[in-house]
Amino acid sequence: MNPELEYQLMKSHASELRRAAAQHRRAREAERASGRRSFFGKRRDDS
């Protein structure tokens, strides 16, 4: 594959991962702030 193309692809994938991670972190913080129980039925700070 063309090295420049590969580099652009890698950069876009990295930014997608960063965006997903930030979204996940925001969701986690919102969940913690609301005091709602997680999917597994226990809070993380109980463990």
Backbone as XML, in Angstrom:
<?xml version="1.0"?>
<chain id="A" units="angstrom">
  <residue number="1" name="MET">
    <atom name="N" x="0.857" y="-1.198" z="0.000"/>
    <atom name="CA" x="0.000" y="0.000" z="0.000"/>
    <atom name="C" x="0.892" y="1.247" z="0.000"/>
  </residue>
  <residue number="2" name="ASN">
    <atom name="N" x="0.364" y="2.287" z="-0.550"/>
    <atom name="CA" x="1.063" y="3.574" z="-0.583"/>
    <atom name="C" x="1.333" y="4.065" z="0.848"/>
  </residue>
  <residue number="3" name="PRO">
    <atom name="N" x="2.593" y="4.356" z="1.183"/>
    <atom name="CA" x="2.927" y="4.771" z="2.565"/>
    <atom name="C" x="2.159" y="6.001" z="3.046"/>
  </residue>
  <residue number="4" name="GLU">
    <atom name="N" x="1.966" y="6.980" z="2.160"/>
    <atom name="CA" x="1.207" y="8.181" z="2.579"/>
    <atom name="C" x="-0.240" y="7.827" z="2.898"/>
  </residue>
  <residue number="5" name="LEU">
    <atom name="N" x="-0.812" y="6.986" z="2.059"/>
    <atom name="CA" x="-2.195" y="6.557" z="2.265"/>
    <atom name="C" x="-2.317" y="5.776" z="3.576"/>
  </residue>
  <residue number="6" name="GLU">
    <atom name="N" x="-1.346" y="4.897" z="3.788"/>
    <atom name="CA" x="-1.338" y="4.101" z="5.008"/>
    <atom name="C" x="-1.267" y="5.001" z="6.244"/>
  </residue>
  <residue number="7" name="TYR">
    <atom name="N" x="-0.430" y="6.024" z="6.153"/>
    <atom name="CA" x="-0.266" y="6.961" z="7.256"/>
    <atom name="C" x="-1.564" y="7.717" z="7.529"/>
  </residue>
  <residue number="8" name="GLN">
    <atom name="N" x="-2.233" y="8.187" z="6.471"/>
    <atom name="CA" x="-3.503" y="8.896" z="6.636"/>
    <atom name="C" x="-4.554" y="7.988" z="7.274"/>
  </residue>
  <residue number="9" name="LEU">
    <atom name="N" x="-4.565" y="6.743" z="6.826"/>
    <atom name="CA" x="-5.517" y="5.775" z="7.357"/>
    <atom name="C" x="-5.269" y="5.541" z="8.847"/>
  </residue>
  <residue number="10" name="MET">
    <atom name="N" x="-3.999" y="5.382" z="9.196"/>
    <atom name="CA" x="-3.622" y="5.161" z="10.584"/>
    <atom name="C" x="-4.035" y="6.370" z="11.441"/>
  </residue>
  <residue number="11" name="LYS">
    <atom name="N" x="-3.784" y="7.577" z="10.926"/>
    <atom name="CA" x="-4.157" y="8.786" z="11.676"/>
    <atom name="C" x="-5.659" y="8.864" z="11.886"/>
  </residue>
  <residue number="12" name="SER">
    <atom name="N" x="-6.432" y="8.558" z="10.854"/>
    <atom name="CA" x="-7.884" y="8.666" z="11.003"/>
    <atom name="C" x="-8.399" y="7.605" z="11.976"/>
  </residue>
  <residue number="13" name="HIS">
    <atom name="N" x="-7.798" y="6.429" z="11.929"/>
    <atom name="CA" x="-8.199" y="5.377" z="12.865"/>
    <atom name="C" x="-7.868" y="5.784" z="14.293"/>
  </residue>
  <residue number="14" name="ALA">
    <atom name="N" x="-6.696" y="6.366" z="14.494"/>
    <atom name="CA" x="-6.297" y="6.808" z="15.828"/>
    <atom name="C" x="-7.260" y="7.868" z="16.355"/>
  </residue>
  <residue number="15" name="SER">
    <atom name="N" x="-7.661" y="8.793" z="15.496"/>
    <atom name="CA" x="-8.569" y="9.841" z="15.970"/>
    <atom name="C" x="-9.953" y="9.260" z="16.268"/>
  </residue>
  <residue number="16" name="GLU">
    <atom name="N" x="-10.369" y="8.258" z="15.499"/>
    <atom name="CA" x="-11.638" y="7.580" z="15.800"/>
    <atom name="C" x="-11.576" y="6.923" z="17.172"/>
  </residue>
  <residue number="17" name="LEU">
    <atom name="N" x="-10.470" y="6.250" z="17.446"/>
    <atom name="CA" x="-10.313" y="5.585" z="18.746"/>
    <atom name="C" x="-10.327" y="6.597" z="19.883"/>
  </residue>
  <residue number="18" name="ARG">
    <atom name="N" x="-9.629" y="7.725" z="19.678"/>
    <atom name="CA" x="-9.627" y="8.772" z="20.703"/>
    <atom name="C" x="-11.022" y="9.307" z="20.950"/>
  </residue>
  <residue number="19" name="ARG">
    <atom name="N" x="-11.769" y="9.524" z="19.863"/>
    <atom name="CA" x="-13.132" y="10.036" z="19.989"/>
    <atom name="C" x="-14.005" y="9.040" z="20.749"/>
  </residue>
  <residue number="20" name="ALA">
    <atom name="N" x="-13.892" y="7.771" z="20.414"/>
    <atom name="CA" x="-14.685" y="6.734" z="21.090"/>
    <atom name="C" x="-14.316" y="6.651" z="22.568"/>
  </residue>
  <residue number="21" name="ALA">
    <atom name="N" x="-13.022" y="6.762" z="22.861"/>
    <atom name="CA" x="-12.575" y="6.695" z="24.251"/>
    <atom name="C" x="-13.117" y="7.878" z="25.048"/>
  </residue>
  <residue number="22" name="ALA">
    <atom name="N" x="-13.098" y="9.051" z="24.450"/>
    <atom name="CA" x="-13.613" y="10.239" z="25.138"/>
    <atom name="C" x="-15.108" y="10.103" z="25.392"/>
  </residue>
  <residue number="23" name="GLN">
    <atom name="N" x="-15.816" y="9.578" z="24.411"/>
    <atom name="CA" x="-17.263" y="9.385" z="24.558"/>
    <atom name="C" x="-17.540" y="8.382" z="25.674"/>
  </residue>
  <residue number="24" name="HIS">
    <atom name="N" x="-16.780" y="7.312" z="25.709"/>
    <atom name="CA" x="-16.941" y="6.285" z="26.728"/>
    <atom name="C" x="-16.651" y="6.865" z="28.109"/>
  </residue>
  <residue number="25" name="ARG">
    <atom name="N" x="-15.591" y="7.682" z="28.204"/>
    <atom name="CA" x="-15.228" y="8.288" z="29.469"/>
    <atom name="C" x="-16.330" y="9.219" z="29.954"/>
  </residue>
  <residue number="26" name="ARG">
    <atom name="N" x="-16.901" y="10.019" z="29.033"/>
    <atom name="CA" x="-17.996" y="10.912" z="29.419"/>
    <atom name="C" x="-19.189" y="10.127" z="29.917"/>
  </residue>
  <residue number="27" name="ALA">
    <atom name="N" x="-19.506" y="9.026" z="29.237"/>
    <atom name="CA" x="-20.643" y="8.202" z="29.654"/>
    <atom name="C" x="-20.395" y="7.616" z="31.041"/>
  </residue>
  <residue number="28" name="ARG">
    <atom name="N" x="-19.167" y="7.143" z="31.270"/>
    <atom name="CA" x="-18.803" y="6.595" z="32.575"/>
    <atom name="C" x="-18.942" y="7.639" z="33.682"/>
  </residue>
  <residue number="29" name="GLU">
    <atom name="N" x="-18.425" y="8.851" z="33.408"/>
    <atom name="CA" x="-18.485" y="9.907" z="34.423"/>
    <atom name="C" x="-19.924" y="10.302" z="34.704"/>
  </residue>
  <residue number="30" name="ALA">
    <atom name="N" x="-20.747" y="10.367" z="33.676"/>
    <atom name="CA" x="-22.158" y="10.714" z="33.856"/>
    <atom name="C" x="-22.849" y="9.636" z="34.686"/>
  </residue>
  <residue number="31" name="GLU">
    <atom name="N" x="-22.513" y="8.385" z="34.412"/>
    <atom name="CA" x="-23.101" y="7.278" z="35.158"/>
    <atom name="C" x="-22.696" y="7.352" z="36.626"/>
  </residue>
  <residue number="32" name="ARG">
    <atom name="N" x="-21.424" y="7.642" z="36.859"/>
    <atom name="CA" x="-20.931" y="7.728" z="38.234"/>
    <atom name="C" x="-21.574" y="8.905" z="38.960"/>
  </residue>
  <residue number="33" name="ALA">
    <atom name="N" x="-21.724" y="10.032" z="38.263"/>
    <atom name="CA" x="-22.302" y="11.228" z="38.869"/>
    <atom name="C" x="-23.766" y="11.007" z="39.243"/>
  </residue>
  <residue number="34" name="SER">
    <atom name="N" x="-24.487" y="10.260" z="38.417"/>
    <atom name="CA" x="-25.903" y="10.038" z="38.701"/>
    <atom name="C" x="-26.097" y="8.961" z="39.757"/>
  </residue>
  <residue number="35" name="GLY">
    <atom name="N" x="-25.043" y="8.207" z="40.048"/>
    <atom name="CA" x="-25.136" y="7.161" z="41.053"/>
    <atom name="C" x="-25.883" y="5.940" z="40.580"/>
  </residue>
  <residue number="36" name="ARG">
    <atom name="N" x="-26.118" y="5.869" z="39.276"/>
    <atom name="CA" x="-26.818" y="4.709" z="38.727"/>
    <atom name="C" x="-25.941" y="3.475" z="38.792"/>
  </residue>
  <residue number="37" name="ARG">
    <atom name="N" x="-26.579" y="2.331" z="38.939"/>
    <atom name="CA" x="-25.800" y="1.094" z="38.966"/>
    <atom name="C" x="-25.365" y="0.734" z="37.554"/>
  </residue>
  <residue number="38" name="SER">
    <atom name="N" x="-24.228" y="0.086" z="37.458"/>
    <atom name="CA" x="-23.703" y="-0.282" z="36.155"/>
    <atom name="C" x="-24.471" y="-1.474" z="35.600"/>
  </residue>
  <residue number="39" name="PHE">
    <atom name="N" x="-24.123" y="-1.841" z="34.401"/>
    <atom name="CA" x="-24.737" y="-2.973" z="33.726"/>
    <atom name="C" x="-24.633" y="-4.250" z="34.554"/>
  </residue>
  <residue number="40" name="PHE">
    <atom name="N" x="-23.548" y="-4.391" z="35.288"/>
    <atom name="CA" x="-23.334" y="-5.623" z="36.041"/>
    <atom name="C" x="-23.995" y="-5.598" z="37.417"/>
  </residue>
  <residue number="41" name="GLY">
    <atom name="N" x="-24.655" y="-4.511" z="37.736"/>
    <atom name="CA" x="-25.425" y="-4.465" z="38.967"/>
    <atom name="C" x="-24.632" y="-4.113" z="40.199"/>
  </residue>
  <residue number="42" name="LYS">
    <atom name="N" x="-23.416" y="-3.671" z="40.038"/>
    <atom name="CA" x="-22.667" y="-3.220" z="41.203"/>
    <atom name="C" x="-21.853" y="-2.005" z="40.846"/>
  </residue>
  <residue number="43" name="ARG">
    <atom name="N" x="-21.694" y="-1.138" z="41.785"/>
    <atom name="CA" x="-20.882" y="0.052" z="41.537"/>
    <atom name="C" x="-19.408" y="-0.305" z="41.553"/>
  </residue>
  <residue number="44" name="ARG">
    <atom name="N" x="-18.633" y="0.447" z="40.795"/>
    <atom name="CA" x="-17.195" y="0.162" z="40.732"/>
    <atom name="C" x="-16.523" y="0.395" z="42.078"/>
  </residue>
  <residue number="45" name="ASP">
    <atom name="N" x="-16.984" y="1.411" z="42.819"/>
    <atom name="CA" x="-16.315" y="1.739" z="44.086"/>
    <atom name="C" x="-16.697" y="0.762" z="45.214"/>
  </residue>
  <residue number="46" name="ASP">
    <atom name="N" x="-17.630" y="-0.147" z="44.950"/>
    <atom name="CA" x="-17.976" y="-1.167" z="45.944"/>
    <atom name="C" x="-16.978" y="-2.312" z="45.946"/>
  </residue>
  <residue number="47" name="SER">
    <atom name="N" x="-16.275" y="-2.515" z="44.852"/>
    <atom name="CA" x="-15.439" y="-3.711" z="44.705"/>
    <atom name="C" x="-14.270" y="-3.787" z="45.645"/>
  </residue>
</chain>
